[in-house]
Amino acid sequence: MTDVFTILKLKIISLLHATQKGEAEPKNHWLLLITGIGLLACGYYISLTVKSPLKAMMQFFIAVLLVVSATYILFIVASTIVLKLMKQNKRYYYQANHFITVSNMLFRMKQNATGLASIALLTTMALVVIVTTVSMFVGQEDYINQQFPRAVILTSSSDRNISIKSVKKIAGDNDVEITNSYRLEISNAIAGNLINQNKLQPLTGNSATSADNLSELQFMTEKQYQYMNNENIKKLKSNEIYVYDRQETFDKNNITFLNKTYHVKKILKKIKGVPSAQPNMTHSMIIVVPSKDITNLLGNSFNDLGDKKQIITYKNQLLFDITGTAQQKKNFLKSISRVKNITSEDRYSTKSVLKEFYGGFFFIGLVFSVSFIMATGLIIYYKQISEGRSDQNQFDILQKIGMSHEEVKRTVQSQIIWIFGLPITVAIIHLCFAMPMIHKILQLFGILIGPVVYITTIITIISMIIIYYLIYLKTSKTYYQQVSRKNH
């Protein structure tokens, strides 16, 4: 209905002269600007404040929708406002290169803001996918090393220790040598609700399915800790404990199990010989207690409360390395897996499984990344063709009024750099703010954040800038050819 009234108001003569009429300067939309900034701030806030890996996966798409909406709004609105502010700065604006660039960009952004926003978002998606999948593929070695302090971990399903003599006999039968062996006694993991980081409550029907504050705790006696670290420490009191947080998020002075509060005497950076990564990706901690009496009482309490009944028992493990050929190791692991009351885990089979798993993600990520980059290149290429044709008359007029060809070329270059530089800059900013959430998601797949992830991120950004620059060189030639046809 609105279009009908608009057409009725128009005069035929005005339609005939529409192409000769100058375009009106775009208006400032302050309300939309505030909305865009608010949406962007909310998206960034979710990424920066997310704590749980499970929560990060659930909130990732909400953050993406907020940032995508904000990007389109800000490209349409904020770019116009910034260019108008640059225009008001007389010292900057009244220079040959700046005058033409700012004036032309002011009207160009009105038409092409959504295209530039799409380029920025496609570039962001390519960066995020590459960083995530490459970090997973490259970081799997670190994850395996942290999950397996030794090549093989044997766990007894009974209360008895695993006989090292029996293991060495099986090794001898398979021409394999056992080295660097040691024993580890540690409890099974119990899941609980770690409220405010220092109050552990049993899981109930609702909390068992929630990602909020979900933690897994294992227990180790003070005696075992001293054996693992080969040091004599001052004996813990009945209400004192050590805490080792694998994710390094715990920083409290005490922790409460149900209604019993224990003083955290020391927060440990690591426990020698204990896996620093778990196959499951929930928040996990190891609590060093004075004796098993404490875990016996805690286990009984956990069975009295909550819907999920859990019993705390200690498991005896034997960890060691093996030397020999690949086939000899394979035969030994096959033989040891047949022993009753023993379950075995090894670095070699785990590495093979993870290589296939992460390799699949890497391939998918590569396909998506190439697709995003190709889509970005095509959008930029056709954008340069269409803009070059529309700008032919403008640059022809500029030379007729006295501008040299070199000045026109510098002006065109300044304008193209503006158009190319803005999307890649926005994409890198988006990636930087998304990194905390990406880190949490990587933890879900067992990738611990360290030098490997940071180096991968830096190399990815540099590689994307180089690819983007090559696209710029290729497509800018097309633009120059378009606008220079009438300039010779």
C-alpha positions as CSV (number, residue, x, y, z in Angstrom):
1,M,0.0,0.0,0.0
2,T,2.9,2.4,0.8
3,D,4.5,1.7,-2.6
4,V,1.2,2.5,-4.3
5,F,1.0,6.0,-2.7
6,T,4.7,6.6,-3.4
7,I,4.2,5.8,-7.1
8,L,1.1,8.1,-7.3
9,K,3.1,11.0,-5.9
10,L,5.8,10.6,-8.5
11,K,5.8,12.6,-11.7
12,I,6.8,11.1,-15.0
13,I,9.3,13.9,-15.7
14,S,11.1,13.2,-12.4
15,L,11.5,9.5,-13.3
16,L,13.1,10.5,-16.7
17,H,15.6,12.8,-14.9
18,A,16.3,10.4,-12.0
19,T,19.7,9.3,-13.4
20,Q,20.8,12.9,-13.6
21,K,19.8,13.7,-10.1
22,G,22.4,13.7,-7.3
23,E,22.1,11.1,-4.6
24,A,21.0,12.4,-1.2
25,E,23.5,12.1,1.7
26,P,22.6,9.2,4.0
27,K,21.1,10.1,7.3
28,N,22.4,9.2,10.8
29,H,20.4,6.5,12.6
30,W,21.5,6.8,16.2
31,L,18.9,4.4,17.6
32,L,20.1,1.7,15.3
33,L,23.7,2.5,16.2
34,I,23.0,2.0,19.9
35,T,21.1,-1.2,19.1
36,G,24.0,-2.6,17.1
37,I,26.5,-1.7,19.8
38,G,24.3,-3.3,22.4
39,L,23.9,-6.6,20.4
40,L,27.7,-6.7,19.8
41,A,28.4,-6.1,23.5
42,C,26.1,-8.9,24.5
43,G,27.7,-11.3,22.0
44,Y,31.2,-10.4,23.2
45,Y,30.1,-10.6,26.9
46,I,28.8,-14.2,26.4
47,S,32.1,-15.2,24.9
48,L,34.3,-13.5,27.5
49,T,32.4,-14.7,30.5
50,V,31.5,-18.3,29.7
51,K,33.1,-20.7,32.2
52,S,32.0,-24.2,31.4
53,P,32.9,-26.0,28.1
54,L,29.4,-27.5,28.0
55,K,27.9,-24.1,28.5
56,A,30.1,-22.7,25.8
57,M,28.6,-25.2,23.3
58,M,25.1,-24.3,24.3
59,Q,25.6,-20.5,24.2
60,F,27.8,-20.5,21.0
61,F,24.9,-20.1,18.6
62,I,23.3,-17.3,20.7
63,A,26.5,-15.4,20.6
64,V,26.9,-15.9,16.8
65,L,23.3,-14.6,16.1
66,L,24.0,-11.5,18.2
67,V,27.3,-10.8,16.5
68,V,25.9,-11.4,13.0
69,S,23.0,-9.0,13.6
70,A,25.3,-6.4,15.2
71,T,27.8,-6.6,12.3
72,Y,25.1,-5.9,9.6
73,I,23.6,-3.1,11.7
74,L,27.0,-1.4,12.4
75,F,28.2,-1.7,8.9
76,I,25.1,0.0,7.6
77,V,24.8,2.7,10.3
78,A,28.2,3.2,12.1
79,S,30.2,3.4,8.8
80,T,28.1,6.4,7.7
81,I,28.4,8.2,11.1
82,V,32.2,7.7,11.1
83,L,32.6,9.0,7.6
84,K,30.5,12.1,8.5
85,L,32.7,12.7,11.5
86,M,35.7,12.5,9.2
87,K,34.0,14.9,6.9
88,Q,33.5,17.4,9.7
89,N,37.3,17.4,10.4
90,K,38.3,20.1,8.0
91,R,42.1,19.6,8.3
92,Y,41.6,16.0,7.3
93,Y,38.7,16.3,4.8
94,Y,40.0,19.2,2.6
95,Q,42.9,17.2,1.1
96,A,42.7,15.9,-2.4
97,N,42.9,12.2,-1.6
98,H,40.8,12.3,1.6
99,F,38.2,14.6,0.1
100,I,37.4,12.3,-2.8
101,T,37.7,9.1,-0.8
102,V,35.5,10.2,2.1
103,S,32.8,11.7,-0.2
104,N,32.7,8.7,-2.5
105,M,32.7,6.2,0.5
106,L,29.9,8.1,2.2
107,F,27.5,7.3,-0.7
108,R,29.1,3.9,-1.5
109,M,28.6,2.6,2.1
110,K,24.9,3.3,1.7
111,Q,24.7,0.8,-1.1
112,N,27.4,-1.7,-0.2
113,A,27.4,-1.9,3.6
114,T,25.6,-5.2,3.6
115,G,28.0,-6.6,1.1
116,L,31.0,-5.6,3.2
117,A,29.3,-7.0,6.3
118,S,28.9,-10.3,4.5
119,I,32.5,-10.3,3.5
120,A,33.5,-9.7,7.1
121,L,31.3,-12.5,8.4
122,L,32.5,-15.0,5.8
123,T,36.1,-14.1,6.7
124,T,35.3,-14.5,10.4
125,M,33.7,-17.9,9.8
126,A,36.7,-19.1,7.8
127,L,39.1,-17.9,10.6
128,V,37.0,-19.6,13.4
129,V,36.7,-22.9,11.4
130,I,40.4,-23.0,10.6
131,V,41.6,-22.2,14.1
132,T,39.2,-24.7,15.7
133,T,39.9,-27.7,13.4
134,V,43.6,-27.1,12.9
135,S,44.1,-26.7,16.7
136,M,42.2,-30.0,17.2
137,F,44.4,-31.8,14.6
138,V,47.7,-30.4,15.8
139,G,46.9,-30.4,19.5
140,Q,46.0,-34.1,19.7
141,E,49.6,-35.1,20.5
142,D,49.7,-32.9,23.6
143,Y,46.3,-34.2,24.7
144,I,47.5,-37.9,24.4
145,N,50.7,-37.1,26.3
146,Q,48.8,-35.4,29.1
147,Q,46.2,-38.2,29.3
148,F,49.0,-40.9,29.4
149,P,52.0,-40.0,31.6
150,R,53.2,-43.5,30.6
151,A,52.5,-45.5,27.4
152,V,50.3,-48.1,29.1
153,I,47.9,-47.8,32.1
154,L,46.6,-51.0,33.7
155,T,43.8,-50.8,36.2
156,S,42.8,-53.6,38.6
157,S,39.1,-54.3,38.9
158,S,39.7,-55.9,42.3
159,D,41.2,-54.5,45.5
160,R,44.6,-56.3,44.8
161,N,47.6,-54.6,43.3
162,I,48.6,-55.7,39.8
163,S,51.6,-58.0,39.9
164,I,54.5,-56.4,38.2
165,K,56.2,-59.8,37.8
166,S,53.2,-61.2,35.9
167,V,53.3,-58.2,33.6
168,K,57.0,-58.5,33.0
169,K,56.5,-62.2,32.2
170,I,53.9,-61.4,29.5
171,A,56.3,-58.7,28.2
172,G,59.1,-61.2,28.0
173,D,56.9,-63.6,26.1
174,N,56.3,-60.9,23.5
175,D,59.9,-59.6,23.4
176,V,58.9,-56.3,25.0
177,E,60.7,-54.6,27.8
178,I,58.9,-52.7,30.7
179,T,60.5,-49.4,31.8
180,N,59.6,-46.4,34.0
181,S,56.9,-48.3,36.0
182,Y,55.1,-47.0,39.1
183,R,51.9,-47.6,41.0
184,L,49.0,-45.2,41.4
185,E,46.1,-45.5,43.8
186,I,43.3,-43.0,43.1
187,S,39.6,-43.0,43.6
188,N,36.9,-43.3,40.9
189,A,35.4,-40.0,39.9
190,I,32.2,-38.7,41.5
191,A,30.1,-36.1,39.9
192,G,28.7,-33.2,41.8
193,N,27.4,-29.7,41.7
194,L,30.3,-27.3,42.6
195,I,28.3,-24.3,43.6
196,N,30.2,-21.0,43.8
197,Q,33.3,-23.1,43.1
198,N,33.7,-24.3,46.7
199,K,30.4,-26.1,47.7
200,L,30.0,-29.6,46.4
201,Q,26.5,-30.9,46.4
202,P,25.2,-34.3,45.1
203,L,23.5,-34.4,41.7
204,T,19.8,-34.4,41.6
205,G,17.4,-35.1,38.8
206,N,17.6,-31.5,37.5
207,S,21.3,-30.8,38.1
208,A,22.4,-34.1,36.6
209,T,21.4,-32.9,33.2
210,S,22.6,-29.3,33.6
211,A,26.0,-28.0,32.5
212,D,26.1,-25.4,35.2
213,N,28.7,-26.1,37.9
214,L,29.1,-29.7,36.9
215,S,32.4,-31.1,38.2
216,E,34.1,-34.5,38.7
217,L,36.2,-35.2,41.7
218,Q,38.8,-37.8,42.3
219,F,40.6,-38.4,45.7
220,M,44.1,-39.4,46.6
221,T,45.6,-40.0,50.0
222,E,48.4,-37.9,51.4
223,K,50.6,-41.0,51.5
224,Q,50.1,-41.6,47.7
225,Y,50.8,-38.0,46.9
226,Q,54.1,-38.1,48.8
227,Y,55.0,-41.3,47.0
228,M,54.2,-39.7,43.6
229,N,56.2,-36.5,44.2
230,N,59.0,-38.2,46.2
231,E,58.9,-35.6,48.9
232,N,58.2,-35.4,52.6
233,I,55.6,-32.7,53.5
234,K,54.1,-31.6,56.7
235,K,51.2,-33.9,57.6
236,L,47.7,-32.7,56.7
237,K,45.3,-32.2,59.6
238,S,41.9,-33.8,59.6
239,N,40.3,-30.7,58.1
240,E,43.0,-29.9,55.6
241,I,43.3,-30.9,51.9
242,Y,45.3,-30.2,48.7
243,V,43.4,-29.3,45.5
244,Y,44.6,-30.0,42.0
245,D,42.3,-28.4,39.4
246,R,43.0,-29.6,35.9
247,Q,41.4,-26.6,34.3
248,E,43.1,-24.2,36.8
249,T,39.8,-22.3,37.7
250,F,39.6,-23.1,41.4
251,D,41.0,-20.4,43.6
252,K,39.2,-20.7,47.0
253,N,40.6,-21.1,50.5
254,N,38.2,-23.8,51.5
255,I,35.8,-26.3,50.0
256,T,32.6,-27.7,51.5
257,F,31.5,-31.3,50.9
258,L,27.8,-31.2,51.9
259,N,28.0,-29.6,55.4
260,K,31.7,-30.4,56.2
261,T,34.2,-27.6,55.3
262,Y,37.8,-28.4,54.6
263,H,40.7,-25.8,54.5
264,V,42.6,-25.8,51.2
265,K,46.2,-25.8,52.4
266,K,47.6,-25.6,48.9
267,I,46.4,-25.4,45.3
268,L,48.6,-27.7,43.3
269,K,49.8,-26.8,39.8
270,K,50.2,-30.5,39.0
271,I,50.7,-34.0,40.5
272,K,53.6,-35.8,39.1
273,G,52.6,-39.0,37.3
274,V,48.9,-38.3,37.3
275,P,47.1,-37.7,34.0
276,S,46.5,-34.0,33.6
277,A,43.7,-34.6,31.0
278,Q,40.6,-36.7,31.2
279,P,38.7,-38.5,28.4
280,N,35.5,-36.8,29.5
281,M,35.5,-33.0,29.1
282,T,33.8,-31.9,32.3
283,H,35.5,-29.8,34.9
284,S,37.7,-32.2,37.0
285,M,39.7,-31.9,40.2
286,I,41.9,-34.2,42.4
287,I,41.6,-33.8,46.1
288,V,44.4,-34.9,48.3
289,V,43.0,-36.0,51.7
290,P,44.7,-37.1,54.9
291,S,43.3,-40.6,54.8
292,K,40.6,-42.8,53.2
293,D,38.4,-42.2,56.3
294,I,37.3,-38.9,54.9
295,T,36.3,-40.3,51.5
296,N,34.4,-43.2,53.3
297,L,32.3,-40.6,55.2
298,L,31.9,-38.5,52.1
299,G,30.7,-41.5,50.0
300,N,28.1,-42.5,52.6
301,S,26.8,-38.9,52.7
302,F,26.5,-38.8,48.9
303,N,24.5,-42.0,49.1
304,D,22.2,-40.5,51.6
305,L,21.4,-37.4,49.5
306,G,20.5,-36.8,45.9
307,D,18.9,-38.9,43.2
308,K,22.2,-40.3,41.8
309,K,23.8,-42.7,44.2
310,Q,27.6,-42.8,44.1
311,I,30.2,-44.9,46.0
312,I,33.8,-43.7,46.3
313,T,36.2,-46.6,45.8
314,Y,39.9,-46.6,45.1
315,K,41.4,-48.3,42.1
316,N,44.9,-49.7,41.8
317,Q,46.8,-48.8,38.6
318,L,50.2,-49.7,37.1
319,L,51.7,-47.3,34.6
320,F,54.8,-48.1,32.5
321,D,56.5,-47.6,29.2
322,I,57.3,-50.4,26.7
323,T,60.1,-50.7,24.2
324,G,60.1,-52.9,21.1
325,T,58.9,-52.9,17.5
326,A,55.3,-51.8,16.7
327,Q,54.2,-55.4,16.1
328,Q,55.8,-56.6,19.4
329,K,54.0,-53.8,21.3
330,K,50.7,-54.7,19.5
331,N,51.1,-58.4,20.5
332,F,51.9,-57.5,24.1
333,L,48.9,-55.2,24.4
334,K,46.7,-57.9,23.0
335,S,48.0,-60.4,25.5
336,I,47.6,-58.1,28.5
337,S,44.1,-57.3,27.5
338,R,43.1,-61.0,28.0
339,V,44.2,-61.1,31.6
340,K,41.3,-61.3,34.0
341,N,40.4,-58.5,36.4
342,I,42.6,-56.1,34.5
343,T,41.6,-53.3,32.1
344,S,44.2,-51.8,29.9
345,E,44.5,-48.4,28.2
346,D,47.4,-47.4,26.0
347,R,48.7,-44.4,24.1
348,Y,49.1,-46.1,20.8
349,S,45.4,-47.3,20.2
350,T,44.1,-44.0,21.6
351,K,46.3,-42.0,19.2
352,S,45.0,-44.1,16.3
353,V,41.4,-43.5,17.3
354,L,41.9,-39.7,17.9
355,K,43.8,-39.4,14.6
356,E,40.8,-40.7,12.7
357,F,38.4,-38.6,14.8
358,Y,40.3,-35.3,14.5
359,G,41.3,-36.0,10.9
360,G,37.6,-36.1,10.0
361,F,37.0,-32.7,11.6
362,F,40.1,-31.3,9.9
363,F,38.9,-32.4,6.5
364,I,35.4,-31.0,7.1
365,G,37.0,-27.7,8.4
366,L,39.2,-27.5,5.3
367,V,36.3,-27.9,2.9
368,F,34.2,-25.3,4.8
369,S,37.2,-22.9,5.0
370,V,37.9,-23.1,1.3
371,S,34.2,-22.6,0.6
372,F,34.1,-19.4,2.7
373,I,37.3,-18.1,1.2
374,M,36.0,-18.7,-2.4
375,A,32.7,-17.1,-1.6
376,T,34.5,-14.1,-0.2
377,G,36.7,-13.8,-3.3
378,L,33.7,-14.1,-5.6
379,I,31.8,-11.4,-3.7
380,I,34.8,-9.0,-3.8
381,Y,35.4,-9.7,-7.5
382,Y,31.9,-9.0,-8.7
383,K,31.7,-6.0,-6.3
384,Q,34.8,-4.5,-7.9
385,I,33.4,-5.0,-11.4
386,S,30.0,-3.4,-10.6
387,E,31.6,-0.5,-8.7
388,G,34.2,0.0,-11.4
389,R,31.5,0.4,-14.0
390,S,29.5,2.9,-11.9
391,D,32.6,4.9,-11.0
392,Q,33.9,5.4,-14.6
393,N,32.0,8.6,-15.2
394,Q,33.1,10.1,-11.8
395,F,36.8,9.5,-12.5
396,D,36.5,10.8,-16.0
397,I,35.1,14.0,-14.6
398,L,37.9,14.3,-12.1
399,Q,40.5,14.2,-14.8
400,K,38.6,16.7,-16.9
401,I,38.7,19.2,-14.1
402,G,42.4,18.9,-13.7
403,M,43.3,15.9,-11.6
404,S,46.3,14.0,-12.9
405,H,46.1,10.3,-13.6
406,E,48.5,9.6,-10.7
407,E,46.3,11.5,-8.2
408,V,43.3,9.6,-9.4
409,K,45.2,6.3,-9.0
410,R,46.2,7.2,-5.4
411,T,42.6,8.1,-4.7
412,V,41.3,4.8,-6.1
413,Q,44.0,2.9,-4.1
414,S,43.0,4.7,-0.9
415,Q,39.4,3.9,-1.5
416,I,40.0,0.2,-2.2
417,I,42.2,-0.2,0.9
418,W,39.4,1.3,2.9
419,I,36.9,-1.3,1.5
420,F,39.3,-4.2,1.8
421,G,40.8,-3.3,5.2
422,L,37.5,-2.8,7.0
423,P,36.1,-6.4,6.7
424,I,39.4,-8.2,7.5
425,T,39.9,-5.9,10.5
426,V,36.4,-6.6,11.8
427,A,36.9,-10.3,11.2
428,I,40.1,-10.4,13.3
429,I,38.4,-8.4,16.1
430,H,35.5,-10.9,16.1
431,L,38.0,-13.8,16.3
432,C,39.9,-12.3,19.2
433,F,36.7,-11.8,21.2
434,A,35.5,-15.3,20.2
435,M,38.7,-17.0,21.4
436,P,37.6,-17.6,25.0
437,M,34.5,-19.5,23.8
438,I,36.6,-21.3,21.2
439,H,39.0,-22.4,23.9
440,K,36.2,-23.8,26.0
441,I,34.8,-25.7,22.9
442,L,38.3,-27.1,22.2
443,Q,38.3,-28.4,25.8
444,L,35.2,-30.4,25.0
445,F,37.3,-32.3,22.4
446,G,40.2,-32.8,24.8
447,I,42.4,-30.0,23.4
448,L,44.1,-28.2,26.3
449,I,44.9,-24.5,25.7
450,G,48.6,-23.9,25.3
451,P,51.3,-22.7,22.9
452,V,50.0,-25.0,20.1
453,V,46.6,-23.3,20.0
454,Y,48.0,-19.8,20.2
455,I,50.6,-20.5,17.5
456,T,47.9,-22.0,15.3
457,T,45.7,-18.9,15.8
458,I,48.6,-16.5,14.9
459,I,49.6,-18.5,11.8
460,T,45.9,-18.7,10.7
461,I,45.4,-14.9,11.0
462,I,48.6,-14.3,9.0
463,S,47.7,-16.8,6.4
464,M,44.2,-15.3,6.0
465,I,45.7,-11.8,5.6
466,I,48.0,-13.1,2.9
467,I,45.1,-14.8,1.1
468,Y,43.0,-11.7,1.5
469,Y,45.9,-9.5,0.1
470,L,46.2,-11.8,-2.9
471,I,42.5,-11.4,-3.6
472,Y,42.9,-7.7,-3.2
473,L,45.7,-7.6,-5.8
474,K,43.7,-9.7,-8.3
475,T,40.4,-7.9,-8.0
476,S,41.9,-4.4,-7.7
477,K,43.3,-4.8,-11.2
478,T,39.8,-5.4,-12.5
479,Y,38.6,-2.2,-10.8
480,Y,41.5,-0.2,-12.3
481,Q,40.7,-1.5,-15.8
482,Q,37.1,-0.4,-15.3
483,V,37.7,3.1,-14.2
484,S,40.8,3.8,-16.4
485,R,39.0,3.1,-19.7
486,K,38.1,6.7,-20.1
487,N,41.1,8.1,-18.3
488,H,43.7,7.7,-21.1
